[in-house]
Amino acid sequence: MHESNAEEGTEVTAERPDSAIRVTGTDHVTLVGSNEADTVEFYRDVLGMRLVMRQPNLDDPSQTHLFFDPGDGRIVTFFVSDDRESRGGPQRTPVGAVHHLAFSLDPGEFAETRNRLREAGHRFSEFDRGAFHSLYTRDHNGLVVELAVDKYEIPDDRRGDVLARAHEIRVERGDEFVDDEHLEAALSDLGLPVTKYDLPDASVGSAREWRE
């Protein structure tokens, strides 16, 4: 399942690379947060992540290290300190910075999630990103947080295969980005059921188009 195209740049494939190291998954992502109260309020009380561990930052004991479980055991952690205020507005994203975090939603809870964001006073935007459907909001420090749902039922262990095949089909057809028809064809080609979730219509859009 290879594809190489001068216009597309680097080869895209579902096959494992011949690399020096082979990682087995995401263990955790760590961010520099503001203070504990604001961090817990957003990630636990708004997004519903469990706070599963709290201890000193072992590299700097003056900071606290918070461990959150988004729901799949892949941990997100924050270094926080009570002398730091939350920053609010949009963040700049220079090279090497985190552009955004994306977390999965249950497709059946998508509409309710929109309602709860409104009720919690968080602005958001909603877009159909072709390969998935997403809400975008910001945390208390201005970091963009994406809440994404799959448009089709895709087994976790076949996600890379499905996306790589959908990409291959997209390139063959000369289309701009992966969308429903590419996903459906990829699932069919791989012998997987084509089961589409009932999600609202939305534009491809721009995450700068915030709405209430």
C-alpha positions as CSV (number, residue, x, y, z in Angstrom):
1,M,0.0,0.0,0.0
2,H,2.4,2.6,-1.2
3,E,2.0,5.9,-2.9
4,S,4.6,8.4,-4.0
5,N,3.9,11.5,-6.0
6,A,6.1,14.5,-6.7
7,E,3.2,16.9,-6.0
8,E,2.5,15.2,-2.7
9,G,6.0,15.2,-1.3
10,T,7.0,12.5,1.2
11,E,5.7,9.0,0.6
12,V,2.5,8.1,2.5
13,T,2.0,4.5,3.4
14,A,0.5,2.2,6.1
15,E,3.6,0.1,6.1
16,R,6.1,0.3,9.0
17,P,9.2,2.4,8.0
18,D,12.7,0.9,8.2
19,S,13.6,3.1,11.1
20,A,16.2,2.9,13.8
21,I,13.5,2.9,16.6
22,R,10.0,1.5,16.5
23,V,7.6,3.1,19.1
24,T,4.5,1.2,20.0
25,G,2.1,4.1,20.7
26,T,1.5,7.4,22.6
27,D,2.4,7.1,26.3
28,H,1.7,10.7,27.4
29,V,2.0,14.3,26.2
30,T,3.1,17.0,28.8
31,L,2.3,20.7,28.6
32,V,3.4,23.7,30.7
33,G,0.2,24.8,32.3
34,S,-0.8,27.8,34.5
35,N,-2.2,27.0,37.9
36,E,-3.7,23.8,39.3
37,A,-7.2,25.2,39.9
38,D,-7.8,26.5,36.4
39,T,-6.2,23.4,34.8
40,V,-8.4,21.0,36.8
41,E,-11.5,23.1,36.1
42,F,-11.1,22.9,32.3
43,Y,-9.7,19.4,31.8
44,R,-11.6,17.6,34.5
45,D,-14.8,19.7,35.0
46,V,-15.4,20.8,31.4
47,L,-13.9,18.0,29.3
48,G,-14.5,15.2,31.8
49,M,-11.0,13.8,32.1
50,R,-10.2,11.9,35.3
51,L,-7.3,13.4,37.4
52,V,-5.5,10.1,38.1
53,M,-2.2,11.3,39.6
54,R,-0.8,14.4,41.2
55,Q,2.8,14.8,42.4
56,P,5.8,17.2,42.3
57,N,7.5,17.7,39.0
58,L,10.6,15.5,39.6
59,D,12.7,17.9,37.6
60,D,11.5,21.0,39.4
61,P,9.7,20.3,42.8
62,S,8.4,23.8,42.9
63,Q,5.9,22.8,40.3
64,T,3.1,20.3,40.5
65,H,2.7,17.5,37.9
66,L,-1.0,16.7,37.1
67,F,-1.9,13.5,35.2
68,F,-5.2,13.3,33.3
69,D,-6.8,10.3,31.6
70,P,-8.8,11.4,28.5
71,G,-10.6,8.0,28.6
72,D,-8.3,5.6,26.7
73,G,-5.4,5.4,29.2
74,R,-3.2,7.7,27.0
75,I,-2.2,10.3,29.6
76,V,-2.1,14.1,29.2
77,T,0.0,15.8,31.9
78,F,0.6,19.4,32.9
79,F,3.3,21.2,34.9
80,V,1.5,23.8,37.0
81,S,2.3,26.3,39.6
82,D,-0.1,28.4,41.8
83,D,1.9,31.6,41.1
84,R,1.0,31.5,37.4
85,E,-2.1,33.1,36.0
86,S,-4.0,31.7,33.1
87,R,-3.2,33.5,29.9
88,G,-6.6,33.6,28.1
89,G,-6.3,34.8,24.5
90,P,-5.0,32.8,21.4
91,Q,-1.5,31.5,21.6
92,R,1.3,32.0,19.1
93,T,2.6,28.8,17.6
94,P,6.2,29.2,16.6
95,V,8.1,26.2,15.2
96,G,8.3,23.5,17.8
97,A,5.2,24.7,19.7
98,V,2.0,22.7,20.2
99,H,-0.6,23.9,17.7
100,H,-3.5,22.1,19.3
101,L,-4.6,19.0,21.2
102,A,-7.3,16.7,19.8
103,F,-9.4,14.4,21.9
104,S,-11.9,11.8,20.8
105,L,-15.7,12.1,21.4
106,D,-18.3,9.4,21.2
107,P,-20.3,10.2,18.0
108,G,-23.6,9.6,20.0
109,E,-22.7,12.5,22.3
110,F,-21.6,15.0,19.8
111,A,-24.8,17.2,19.9
112,E,-24.8,17.1,23.7
113,T,-21.2,18.1,23.8
114,R,-22.1,21.3,21.8
115,N,-24.8,22.1,24.3
116,R,-22.5,21.6,27.3
117,L,-19.8,23.8,25.8
118,R,-22.4,26.6,25.4
119,E,-23.7,26.0,28.9
120,A,-20.1,26.2,30.3
121,G,-19.6,29.5,28.5
122,H,-17.0,28.3,26.0
123,R,-17.0,29.6,22.5
124,F,-16.4,27.0,19.8
125,S,-16.5,26.3,16.0
126,E,-17.7,23.2,14.2
127,F,-16.3,21.8,11.0
128,D,-16.4,18.8,8.8
129,R,-12.8,18.1,8.2
130,G,-13.3,15.4,5.6
131,A,-11.8,12.5,7.4
132,F,-13.6,13.4,10.7
133,H,-16.0,15.9,12.3
134,S,-14.7,18.4,14.9
135,L,-15.5,21.0,17.5
136,Y,-12.7,23.5,18.3
137,T,-12.5,25.5,21.5
138,R,-9.8,27.0,23.7
139,D,-8.6,26.1,27.1
140,H,-8.0,28.7,29.9
141,N,-4.5,29.4,28.5
142,G,-5.7,29.9,24.9
143,L,-4.5,26.5,23.6
144,V,-6.7,25.2,20.8
145,V,-8.5,22.0,21.9
146,E,-10.2,19.9,19.2
147,L,-12.9,17.5,20.0
148,A,-13.1,15.0,17.1
149,V,-15.5,12.2,16.1
150,D,-15.0,9.7,13.4
151,K,-17.5,9.9,10.5
152,Y,-17.4,6.2,10.0
153,E,-16.9,3.3,12.4
154,I,-13.2,2.4,12.2
155,P,-11.5,-0.1,14.4
156,D,-8.7,1.5,16.4
157,D,-6.1,-1.1,15.2
158,R,-7.0,-0.4,11.5
159,R,-7.1,3.4,11.6
160,G,-3.7,3.9,10.0
161,D,-4.6,1.4,7.3
162,V,-7.9,3.1,6.5
163,L,-6.4,6.6,6.4
164,A,-3.5,5.5,4.2
165,R,-5.8,3.8,1.8
166,A,-8.1,6.8,1.7
167,H,-5.2,9.0,1.0
168,E,-4.1,6.8,-1.8
169,I,-7.6,6.9,-3.4
170,R,-7.7,10.7,-3.0
171,V,-4.4,11.1,-4.8
172,E,-5.5,8.7,-7.6
173,R,-8.7,10.7,-8.1
174,G,-6.9,14.1,-8.0
175,D,-9.0,15.3,-5.1
176,E,-7.9,18.0,-2.6
177,F,-8.5,16.2,0.7
178,V,-9.8,13.0,2.1
179,D,-13.6,13.0,2.4
180,D,-16.5,10.5,2.7
181,E,-16.1,8.8,-0.7
182,H,-12.5,8.1,0.0
183,L,-13.2,6.7,3.4
184,E,-16.0,4.5,2.2
185,A,-13.9,3.2,-0.7
186,A,-11.0,2.5,1.7
187,L,-13.1,0.6,4.2
188,S,-14.6,-1.4,1.4
189,D,-11.2,-2.2,-0.1
190,L,-9.9,-3.4,3.3
191,G,-12.9,-5.6,3.8
192,L,-14.3,-3.5,6.7
193,P,-18.0,-2.6,7.2
194,V,-19.0,0.8,5.9
195,T,-21.0,2.2,8.8
196,K,-21.5,6.0,8.8
197,Y,-22.4,7.9,12.0
198,D,-25.3,10.3,12.0
199,L,-23.5,13.7,12.3
200,P,-24.7,17.2,11.4
201,D,-23.7,18.9,8.2
202,A,-20.9,21.5,8.6
203,S,-18.6,23.4,6.3
204,V,-14.9,22.6,6.0
205,G,-14.3,26.1,7.4
206,S,-11.6,27.7,9.4
207,A,-11.0,27.3,13.1
208,R,-10.8,31.1,13.3
209,E,-14.6,31.3,12.7
210,W,-15.6,31.1,16.4
211,R,-19.3,31.1,17.2
212,E,-21.3,30.8,20.4
